[in-house]
Amino acid sequence: MRTSMHSLIWKEWHEHKCKLASIVTILCALSAYILFAGRDKVDVLPMVYTIGLCCLLPLAIFVGLGDAAGERSRDTLPFLQSLPISSRRVAATKLAFGLFTLLAAIALLILFVCAWCVVAGAFDVSYASSAARFVHDGPRGFTNNRWVSAILLTVLTVSSLYIWSASVGVNRKDEISAGAAAVIVMLGCWLSFAALVKLGAMDSEVLAAPCLAVLPGGAIAIADLIRNSEGILGLVCIIALLGHGALIARYVRRFGRVAERENYSPKEGTVPNYVLDKIAPPFDSPLSAIVWKQLRESWVIALAGLAATVGIVVVAALGDSTNYLSRPKELGQLFAGVSSTFGIVTAMVIGIGVCLYDVSPQLNTFWRSRPIHRDLWFWSKALTGLAIAIFMVYAPTLGALAASGITLSDAQREPQMFIFPALHLAFFAAAMSMTCLARHAVYAAILSIPAAFAGPTAISGAVMAAAHFGWLGPSLGDGRDPPELYMVTASVVGLLLSFSANIVLAWLAMRFDWGRKGRY
């Protein structure tokens, strides 16, 4: 006979196994693409470290947001609370499976790369081994072996971001609002630390290292401090355990506790006359009503993304040893780089928000019963969301560049910067299509990464196949590195191909109600 704990473990495993499979597939596919394309040019160990950090850091936040707000967003929290098991046990089980998902993904990535190298060696395909150089130049601070230190830093950083995201976003109505709250709180913590550093309150490693260990993802920044003051390693570990233990306790205690203001009994609706006098008349057309609805849904996400961009820039400026205010051109370049990079996340989240609410059980059947054409509904929301994403990313960026005296001719000297607009479009469309199909914010965020890069991958595969058969010119088919302009052009064309394919897929999924019905 199964106990309640067995059923809970079974439930959490089936919820997290798809996340684990999706994350591992992304990591292994990216590693396989780099290993296959690079061969002798690839340094295996730094590649694993870089992929683990670049991919798992945002994915850790997405998994944490799913465990924080997933039950409420799917309206399963009341049912879960009615079961004969304490909410604290449910929260602890969710947290354990979330951490297991991320740590298992790291382990499987390392095993995959090792197996690839062993199989490749059997076919006389070798890879550049930078183990000695990486051990000498790589991250250090926890052990004498810097590769082991790199693994530990990755594990600790990913775990820290997951715990912070789950703790801050617990009991939010959906993953999007939980993400906005988590990003603002985590950036606020880093901003406070940067301000203390700027004021000279963190000049000593004895003070700075423990504070960094408690901050979200701060483990990756303390290696050099521990190396310079090895005697504080024990203190740093204790402070980190206490700080993150407090966050875990907060998540476990608050899980399932909805604010009392949201539990009022239904009452007869009464509206004062002065309120009725201020209510605007109904919209004249369905188009204006849909645009207004999407503006109300997306502007909060866009403002949160802008606040996060400004916060990252302020943290970077305060943490710099020199004064950025005396170098306005470099400050403008910093803001443009952060805005373009973080704009990918902003475009992805806005794309998820365009379709997430409309495919929920309460709204999906409602809006389809209205006398509004489905194409009008989709394209109005899609174009409105895209306009908001573009405006909130590029209006501040262009303003910062203009204020710092950077002209368009200066930007044209860096052709790789033109990849970012294509990245924003590709991730926006990929998030929309994956949301319509998966009908789950976390799965949509994870799956939108391979969906956005499907176009560049297809073009790269076609180029490699053409080079293998000798169909390319001497500048591209002789094994040398292709020109930078060619690489930028191929990347932009591939990303635009992903944008076109995903926007059409999202349109078809919305029009014909495709997608996973498990959310119902």
QUIJO-V248432 format. One record per residue. N is the residue number from 1. RES is the residue in one letter. PHI is phi in whole degrees, 0 to 359 (NA if undefined). D_CENTER is the distance of its C-alpha to the mean C-alpha in whole Angstrom. Layout:
n/res/phi/d_center
N/RES/PHI/D_CENTER
N/RES/PHI/D_CENTER
This chain:
n/res/phi/d_center
1/M/NA/41
2/R/280/37
3/T/271/36
4/S/295/34
5/M/292/31
6/H/298/32
7/S/295/30
8/L/294/28
9/I/297/27
10/W/299/27
11/K/297/25
12/E/293/22
13/W/297/22
14/H/289/22
15/E/281/19
16/H/264/17
17/K/294/19
18/C/291/17
19/K/296/14
20/L/298/15
21/A/297/17
22/S/294/14
23/I/295/12
24/V/296/15
25/T/298/16
26/I/296/13
27/L/296/14
28/C/290/18
29/A/295/18
30/L/294/16
31/S/295/19
32/A/297/22
33/Y/296/21
34/I/293/21
35/L/294/24
36/F/289/26
37/A/280/26
38/G/270/26
39/R/52/29
40/D/296/31
41/K/273/29
42/V/266/26
43/D/266/26
44/V/294/25
45/L/294/24
46/P/299/22
47/M/297/20
48/V/297/19
49/Y/297/18
50/T/292/16
51/I/298/14
52/G/300/13
53/L/285/12
54/C/297/10
55/C/270/8
56/L/281/9
57/L/297/7
58/P/291/4
59/L/294/5
60/A/298/8
61/I/294/6
62/F/297/6
63/V/295/9
64/G/297/11
65/L/293/10
66/G/296/12
67/D/286/15
68/A/278/15
69/A/234/16
70/G/295/16
71/E/293/20
72/R/288/21
73/S/294/19
74/R/265/21
75/D/60/24
76/T/257/25
77/L/296/25
78/P/301/29
79/F/294/29
80/L/295/28
81/Q/288/30
82/S/279/33
83/L/283/33
84/P/282/35
85/I/209/32
86/S/290/31
87/S/293/28
88/R/292/27
89/R/292/28
90/V/298/25
91/A/296/23
92/A/297/24
93/T/294/23
94/K/299/20
95/L/296/19
96/A/296/21
97/F/289/19
98/G/295/16
99/L/295/17
100/F/298/19
101/T/300/16
102/L/287/14
103/L/290/17
104/A/294/19
105/A/296/16
106/I/297/17
107/A/296/20
108/L/292/20
109/L/297/19
110/I/296/22
111/L/296/24
112/F/296/23
113/V/294/24
114/C/297/27
115/A/296/28
116/W/299/27
117/C/294/29
118/V/294/32
119/V/294/32
120/A/296/32
121/G/296/35
122/A/294/37
123/F/258/37
124/D/60/38
125/V/254/34
126/S/249/33
127/Y/237/30
128/A/295/31
129/S/260/31
130/S/253/30
131/A/301/30
132/A/295/33
133/R/293/31
134/F/291/28
135/V/296/29
136/H/276/31
137/D/252/28
138/G/283/25
139/P/299/24
140/R/212/26
141/G/138/27
142/F/267/27
143/T/223/30
144/N/288/32
145/N/275/30
146/R/284/27
147/W/289/25
148/V/296/26
149/S/297/24
150/A/297/21
151/I/296/21
152/L/296/21
153/L/297/19
154/T/296/16
155/V/298/17
156/L/292/18
157/T/294/14
158/V/296/12
159/S/296/15
160/S/296/15
161/L/297/11
162/Y/297/12
163/I/295/15
164/W/297/14
165/S/297/11
166/A/294/14
167/S/290/17
168/V/285/16
169/G/270/15
170/V/297/18
171/N/70/20
172/R/289/18
173/K/290/19
174/D/204/16
175/E/292/12
176/I/291/11
177/S/294/14
178/A/296/13
179/G/295/9
180/A/298/12
181/A/295/14
182/A/295/12
183/V/296/11
184/I/294/14
185/V/294/16
186/M/295/14
187/L/293/15
188/G/297/18
189/C/295/19
190/W/295/18
191/L/294/20
192/S/296/23
193/F/296/23
194/A/297/23
195/A/294/26
196/L/296/28
197/V/297/28
198/K/294/29
199/L/279/32
200/G/87/33
201/A/277/32
202/M/237/30
203/D/288/32
204/S/270/33
205/E/296/31
206/V/296/32
207/L/268/30
208/A/289/27
209/A/297/26
210/P/297/26
211/C/294/24
212/L/297/22
213/A/295/22
214/V/274/21
215/L/295/18
216/P/297/15
217/G/70/14
218/G/285/17
219/A/299/19
220/I/289/18
221/A/259/20
222/I/256/23
223/A/299/24
224/D/293/27
225/L/294/28
226/I/292/29
227/R/296/31
228/N/284/33
229/S/226/34
230/E/293/34
231/G/289/35
232/I/264/33
233/L/299/30
234/G/297/32
235/L/297/31
236/V/298/28
237/C/297/27
238/I/295/29
239/I/296/27
240/A/296/24
241/L/295/25
242/L/294/27
243/G/296/24
244/H/287/21
245/G/296/24
246/A/295/24
247/L/294/21
248/I/297/21
249/A/297/25
250/R/297/23
251/Y/297/21
252/V/294/24
253/R/286/26
254/R/269/24
255/F/298/23
256/G/85/25
257/R/267/27
258/V/274/26
259/A/301/28
260/E/297/31
261/R/294/31
262/E/263/29
263/N/243/32
264/Y/294/35
265/S/288/38
266/P/299/38
267/K/232/41
268/E/293/43
269/G/288/41
270/T/230/43
271/V/238/42
272/P/300/44
273/N/296/46
274/Y/292/45
275/V/285/41
276/L/298/42
277/D/291/44
278/K/266/41
279/I/290/39
280/A/289/38
281/P/294/40
282/P/296/38
283/F/292/36
284/D/284/39
285/S/223/36
286/P/299/34
287/L/300/32
288/S/295/32
289/A/293/31
290/I/292/28
291/V/298/27
292/W/299/27
293/K/298/25
294/Q/290/22
295/L/298/23
296/R/294/23
297/E/278/20
298/S/257/17
299/W/291/19
300/V/294/18
301/I/297/14
302/A/296/15
303/L/293/17
304/A/296/14
305/G/296/12
306/L/295/15
307/A/297/16
308/A/295/13
309/T/298/14
310/V/298/18
311/G/297/17
312/I/297/15
313/V/296/18
314/V/295/21
315/V/298/19
316/A/295/20
317/A/290/23
318/L/289/24
319/G/281/24
320/D/283/25
321/S/289/29
322/T/258/30
323/N/264/30
324/Y/290/28
325/L/295/30
326/S/276/33
327/R/232/31
328/P/298/30
329/K/293/29
330/E/291/27
331/L/295/25
332/G/295/24
333/Q/295/23
334/L/297/21
335/F/296/19
336/A/296/19
337/G/295/17
338/V/293/15
339/S/296/15
340/S/292/14
341/T/287/11
342/F/289/9
343/G/297/11
344/I/297/9
345/V/294/6
346/T/299/9
347/A/297/11
348/M/296/8
349/V/293/9
350/I/295/12
351/G/298/13
352/I/295/12
353/G/293/14
354/V/299/17
355/C/249/18
356/L/299/16
357/Y/288/19
358/D/286/22
359/V/263/21
360/S/288/22
361/P/301/25
362/Q/290/27
363/L/263/26
364/N/299/26
365/T/287/30
366/F/289/31
367/W/289/30
368/R/288/31
369/S/273/34
370/R/279/35
371/P/282/37
372/I/232/34
373/H/294/33
374/R/295/30
375/D/294/29
376/L/297/30
377/W/299/27
378/F/291/25
379/W/291/25
380/S/295/26
381/K/292/23
382/A/296/21
383/L/292/23
384/T/293/22
385/G/298/18
386/L/295/18
387/A/296/21
388/I/295/19
389/A/298/16
390/I/296/18
391/F/295/20
392/M/287/18
393/V/270/16
394/Y/265/20
395/A/296/22
396/P/295/21
397/T/295/21
398/L/295/24
399/G/296/26
400/A/294/25
401/L/295/26
402/A/293/29
403/A/291/30
404/S/270/29
405/G/85/32
406/I/270/30
407/T/260/31
408/L/294/30
409/S/295/32
410/D/293/30
411/A/291/27
412/Q/292/29
413/R/287/29
414/E/244/26
415/P/295/25
416/Q/292/22
417/M/294/21
418/F/284/21
419/I/286/19
420/F/297/16
421/P/302/18
422/A/293/18
423/L/297/14
424/H/297/13
425/L/296/16
426/A/295/15
427/F/289/11
428/F/297/13
429/A/292/15
430/A/296/13
431/A/296/11
432/M/296/15
433/S/294/17
434/M/290/14
435/T/292/15
436/C/296/18
437/L/274/19
438/A/277/17
439/R/57/17
440/H/207/15
441/A/296/11
442/V/292/9
443/Y/298/11
444/A/297/11
445/A/295/7
446/I/290/8
447/L/286/11
448/S/292/10
449/I/294/9
450/P/293/13
451/A/294/14
452/A/288/13
453/F/264/15
454/A/295/18
455/G/296/20
456/P/301/20
457/T/294/20
458/A/296/23
459/I/293/25
460/S/297/25
461/G/296/26
462/A/294/29
463/V/293/30
464/M/295/30
465/A/294/32
466/A/295/34
467/A/293/35
468/H/295/36
469/F/270/38
470/G/75/40
471/W/271/39
472/L/261/37
473/G/288/39
474/P/296/40
475/S/285/37
476/L/244/34
477/G/256/36
478/D/261/38
479/G/87/35
480/R/280/34
481/D/294/31
482/P/290/31
483/P/298/31
484/E/296/28
485/L/298/29
486/Y/296/29
487/M/296/25
488/V/295/24
489/T/297/26
490/A/296/25
491/S/294/21
492/V/295/21
493/V/297/24
494/G/296/21
495/L/293/18
496/L/294/21
497/L/296/22
498/S/297/19
499/F/300/18
500/S/296/22
501/A/295/22
502/N/287/19
503/I/291/20
504/V/292/23
505/L/297/22
506/A/296/20
507/W/298/24
508/L/294/26
509/A/294/24
510/M/289/24
511/R/290/28
512/F/256/29
513/D/59/27
514/W/283/25
515/G/130/22
516/R/287/22
517/K/269/24
518/G/296/24
519/R/288/22
520/Y/281/26
